[in-house]
Amino acid sequence: MSRLCAITLKKPLRGNNVSHANNKTNRFFFPNVHWVTLKSSLLNKTISMRLTPKGMKTIDKYGGLDGFLTLMPKRRLEGEMLKLKKEIMKLQKD
């Protein structure tokens, strides 16, 4: 799923183009996804991921990638974000 936001989990939607004559043809509605590089101060590395503008605003709201991952519950994260959260939690316990 290359057109998926890692934070908001927005993905392409499917719909129809409807002409004036009411002819329907298939189309996709793609989210506005961009490659973004974020710095994790706790892990001391940079992470590249695909985010929508809303996902970027959400990360800024929580004070960066580390703040977002520590405050977000596990059930709201998937894939790579869940792995990063586990790494951060290990570092905070030590």
C-alpha positions as CSV (number, residue, x, y, z in Angstrom):
1,M,0.0,0.0,0.0
2,S,2.2,2.8,-1.2
3,R,-0.4,5.5,-1.0
4,L,-1.2,5.1,2.7
5,C,-0.6,7.6,5.4
6,A,1.4,6.1,8.3
7,I,-0.4,8.3,10.9
8,T,-4.0,8.8,9.8
9,L,-4.2,5.5,7.8
10,K,-5.9,7.3,4.9
11,K,-5.9,5.3,1.8
12,P,-7.3,5.6,-1.8
13,L,-11.1,5.6,-2.1
14,R,-13.0,4.2,-5.1
15,G,-15.9,6.1,-6.8
16,N,-17.4,7.0,-10.1
17,N,-17.1,9.9,-12.5
18,V,-20.6,10.8,-13.4
19,S,-21.2,12.7,-16.7
20,H,-24.0,15.1,-17.5
21,A,-25.7,12.1,-19.4
22,N,-25.4,10.1,-16.1
23,N,-22.7,7.8,-17.5
24,K,-20.6,6.3,-14.7
25,T,-16.9,5.4,-15.1
26,N,-14.6,4.1,-12.3
27,R,-12.1,6.4,-10.7
28,F,-9.9,6.7,-7.6
29,F,-9.7,9.4,-5.0
30,F,-6.0,9.5,-3.8
31,P,-4.9,11.1,-0.5
32,N,-2.4,13.9,-0.6
33,V,0.6,11.8,0.6
34,H,4.2,13.1,0.7
35,W,7.5,11.5,1.7
36,V,8.7,13.2,4.9
37,T,11.9,12.6,6.9
38,L,11.4,12.9,10.7
39,K,14.1,13.0,13.4
40,S,13.7,10.9,16.5
41,S,15.8,12.4,19.3
42,L,15.4,9.3,21.6
43,L,16.4,6.8,18.9
44,N,19.1,9.1,17.4
45,K,18.0,8.3,13.8
46,T,16.0,9.8,11.0
47,I,12.8,8.0,9.8
48,S,11.3,8.4,6.3
49,M,7.6,7.8,5.9
50,R,4.6,8.9,3.8
51,L,2.3,11.3,5.5
52,T,-0.7,13.5,4.7
53,P,-0.7,17.1,5.8
54,K,-3.1,16.1,8.6
55,G,-0.6,13.5,9.8
56,M,2.1,16.1,9.8
57,K,0.0,18.5,11.9
58,T,-0.8,15.7,14.3
59,I,2.9,15.0,14.9
60,D,3.5,18.7,15.4
61,K,0.6,18.8,17.9
62,Y,2.2,16.1,20.1
63,G,5.7,17.7,20.0
64,G,7.4,15.6,17.4
65,L,7.6,11.9,16.5
66,D,8.8,10.8,20.0
67,G,6.0,12.6,21.7
68,F,3.4,11.3,19.3
69,L,4.5,7.7,19.7
70,T,4.7,7.8,23.5
71,L,1.2,9.3,23.9
72,M,-0.6,7.3,21.2
73,P,-2.2,4.0,22.3
74,K,-1.0,0.8,20.6
75,R,-4.4,0.1,19.0
76,R,-4.2,3.2,16.9
77,L,-0.8,2.4,15.4
78,E,0.1,-0.1,12.7
79,G,3.3,-1.7,11.1
80,E,6.4,0.4,11.3
81,M,4.9,2.9,13.8
82,L,4.2,0.1,16.3
83,K,7.8,-1.1,16.0
84,L,9.1,2.4,16.6
85,K,6.9,2.8,19.7
86,K,8.2,-0.5,21.2
87,E,11.8,0.7,20.7
88,I,11.1,4.1,22.3
89,M,9.3,2.4,25.3
90,K,12.4,0.1,25.8
91,L,14.7,3.2,25.9
92,Q,12.4,5.0,28.3
93,K,12.3,2.1,30.8
94,D,16.1,2.0,31.0
